[in-house]
């Protein structure tokens, strides 16, 4: 293997672009584990690659974007691929290194990546096993650069849709503050807000098991068009129209059967603004079905909600903060 830094950087870029075969991945894994210096080069190259990916207003290197379609979202099919709205600003990627020791034993699998999506943005990652993850605004996903061992484990704070690549020998587990969701291969949505104490997961297809982290004895096996929520510290399953849980991937906020305070938190993330509720009683939204398109703007959203609930609002022209009265 050529050891020059520039040559190795290109190999690392090829890894992130998903161009290395199994032999190439094993060779790179062994090289990373040979020394702390090699681990540093891998880390720095990863950060440089992500910075190149985040360019949106300048000409992109040929390896950064596979195709550019005006007015459409853009995709990179790589281990760290990014799927962003055409009007999205640069996303903030935090590359964290969990451990880089002098060992060739799965060095890449110990490299933990953490991706945080700013409010007002969305993105999709393609993980090293081919699993695609749609991340909603204000969400953070932590995952290994390369899955190894008998399980594929990731951690989520926020909301995401997972399209899991089937592998019956390697279950895929999403960990949240409230529960762990284990699957073999399926599509499902997860919402996790530890600060608000809210958790839900909705199954679109396949089968998953949801195990409470508060009471590990509590485990629910889900089938499609069902939702599991956290209520009073317990997991509860109910029937639902699963497609409604993923409307956010199309830039739509579903306002049906959502409490006012929870809806305001969703809108804060979707529009990247602060919303301050200046009243003690929460308005009640008289709506059993309804949707708001994010691209129509927050003022339009507030006017629509004003027809469904008894409240008034004002907007600080300097900060953009919304005040609910």
C-alpha positions, 0 to 999 in steps of 0.5 A: 500500500502506498503510504504517502499522505496524499495517496492515503487521503484519496483512499479515504475519500474513496471509502467515504464515496463508497468506492472501496471493495471489501479488500480495500476496506480491510486494508484501510482498516488495518492501516488506520489501526497501525498508528495514532498518526494514521488515525489522525490522517483518517480523521482529518481527511474525513473532516476535509471530505465533509467540508467539501460536501457542505459546499453549496454555493461554489463549484463542487469537486466531481466526487462531492455530488453525483448529480445536480438537478436545479430545484431538486434535492441532491444526493451522495450515495456514500457512507457519509452521503448527504441529501439536502434541500436545494435551498439549504445552507451548509449543514454542520457535521461533527466528526467525533473519534471514539477510539483510535488505538494501535490495533488493526482489529476493526479500527474503522468500526470504532470511529464514531461519527455524529451528524447534527442537522440545524433547524430549518434543514433536512438531510439523508445519510447513507450508512456503510451497510447501505441503510438510508436515514432521512434526518429531520431538522434539529436532529442528531444521529451517532453511528460508526464509520463501519459496522462490524461485529454481530449488530448494527447500532446507532443512536438518535436524538430528534426525528428520522426515517430509517430504510434499513438494509436487510441482514438477518445476521446483523440486527439493526438497533436505533437507541433513544432515551426512551427505547431501543428499536431492533430490526432486521430490514424495514422502514420506520419513523422515529421521533425522540425528544428527551427534553420534552419527554416525547418518544414515538416510532411508526412502522411503515413496513416489515417488523420491529421490536421496541424495548423500553429503556425505563423497563427492559421487561417491556417489549412490543413487537410492531406490525405496519401501520402501528405506532408506539408512543411513550405515555406515563413512562410506559410504551403503548401501541396504537393503530395509525396511518403510517404514511402521515408520520413521514410527511416531513420528508416531503417538507410537510408538517402534519397538524392532525391530533397534535397538541399545540405546544408539541406543534410549536416545537416542531415548527421551531425545528422546521423553520429555524425560529424561536417560538415563545408562548406568552400565555399559561393556557395552551390553545386547542387546535380544532383539527382531525386532519390537516397539513402545512407546507413548510415552503409557504413560510411561517407567517402562512403557517401561523395564519392557517393555525389561527383559523383552527385555534384561539390565539394571536401572534406577533413577530420580532422583525429583528430576531424573527422570534414568534410570540404567541398570546 
